[in-house]
Amino acid sequence: MKEPKFRRSLNVLQKDILLALYKFRFCTVEVLVEYQGIKGNYIYERLKLLVDQGYIGRLFSDEDKINRKAATYYLLTKGFQVLQTESDINQKTLANAYNDRRLGQVFIDRCLLTFQLYNKLRDIYGKDLTYLSKRELLAYDSFPKSLPDVYLSIGDKDYRLELFPSSTTC
């Protein structure tokens, strides 16, 4: 199929999806519906458009289809190029993100969990919440080299969260 000669520029909600993928690395339709607070049909349309135009990639195998597992989305080079124009994004961190699609399922599930956690905490605390993902923490020199999965600030209290798979024993 021949690509159209002219395309509209990305709208605010499409750029919001790209920013969410930068922050959390991976997403599914379900977490994006919670994140943007709109119906799933609209999210499917936006994601399909972004995949078709090469801004994001989609991980979804025949095995996933059989197991009724949701497709997982991640940024592609074209999506990174759009984000390079954003002033509040660390360019070094963005450059390191090109290999995300090669990460294993355990890591992807961990990223999805941090996204779900953000959605729940944002619903509870609203504007009192400051939530920085591991990717965002890379921009700060004040954190130790072994970064937590999430840094939270709620009111005047700060938290560092490290997520462990349920199979991990202490």
N, C-alpha and C positions, 0 to 999 in steps of 0.2 A: 504494500500500500504506500502510495506516495504521500510524503509529509506536506501539509499545507505550507504555502509560501510565507504567509504571515500568521503570527500567533499573538494573542493578547498577552500582555504581561501578567504575571501572577497577582492574584488578588490577596487581600490581607489574610483571609482564612487559609489560603494555600501556603503563604509564607509562614503562618503560624504553625502549620504542620511541619514545615522544614525546620523551624526553630525548635519544636518539640523533639524532632529526631536528632537534632544537634545535642540537645540537653540530655535526652534519655537513651540515645543511640538506636533504639528499636521501638516499634509500636505495633499495636493491633487495632482493628476497627473498634473493638470494645473500649480500650483505654482512650482512644481519641474521641469517642462519643462522650465519655465522662469529662474529658479535658476541655472540649469545645462546647459541650452542653447543647448539642444539636442532634437531630435524628440521624440514625445510621445510614439511611439512604443517601443523604447528602455527603457523608464521610466517604462512602463507597465511590461516589461519583468523583469527588476530589482526588482520592487516592488513585483511582483508575486513570484520571487525566495526568496526574503527576508521574505515574509509572509509564504511560504511553509517551509522554514528552521527555522521559529520561532523567527526571529530577530525583526519583527514588526507585529503589529496587524492591522486589517482592520475593520472599522465601516461602514457597509453598510446593510441596511434593505430592505425588500420588498417594504416598503413605499418610501424609497429613490429611488428605481428603478422606481417606478410608477411616482414619481415627477421629474425624471431625474436629481437627485442630485448626485454629485460626491462622490465616496468613500473617507473616511478620514483615514489616516494612523497614527500610533503612535508606540512608542518603547515598546517592551516587555522585559522581564528579560534577555533573551539571548543577545538582542541588548545592554542593559545596561552593561552587562558583557564585551562586546567588547569595549565599551567606557571607562570602568574603567582603561584600559591600556593607555589611552590618557593623557598626562601630563598637558595639558592646560584646563582640565575639573575639576571643583570643585566637589569633591567626595560627600560632604554633599548635595549639590544641586542635584546631580545625584540620591542619595538615596531617596530624597523627591519626585522624579519624578515617582515613581512606581504606583501612584494612578491616573495618567493622564487619563486613559481610563474611569474613573468613573465621569469625569467632564461633566457638562451639555453642551447642544448645543450652548447656548449663549457664553460660555467661549471658546468653540472650534472655533466658528466663529470669535471671537476676536483674537485668536491666528493665524488663517488663514489670517486675515486682516493685522496683523503685518508682516507676511511673505510676503504678496503681496506688502506691503509698502516698505519692504527691497529691493525686486526685482526692484521696480521702482526707488528708490533712488540710488541704486547701478548702474543702467543703466545711470542715470543722472550724478552722482558725481564720480563714479569709485573709485580710490584709495584714494581720499580725504575724503571718508566717513568712519567714525567709527560708527558702529551700534551695540548696546548691547540690547538684549532682557531682559525682566523682569527676566527670569531664570538666565541669565548671571550676572545680577546686584546683585543677592543674594551673590555672592562671594566677594563683596566689602562692607567694613564697612563704607565707606564715604557717602553712600546714606541714606536718611531717611528710617524709617521702612516701611512707605507707599511708595512702589516703583512705579515709572512710568512704563507704558507698554514698553516704548522704551527710550533709551538714545542715542542721536545722537551727533556726533561731525563732523562738516564739516569745514575743514580748521581750523580757530581759534575760531569758534563759537560753543557753546554747546547748546543742546536743550533737554528738557525732554517732552515726549509726553504721554498723557493719552488719551486713546480711549474710547468713550462712545457710547453705542448703540443709534440708531436714535430715539428710543422711550423715551430716557431720556430727561427730561425737566430741565431747569435751573431756 
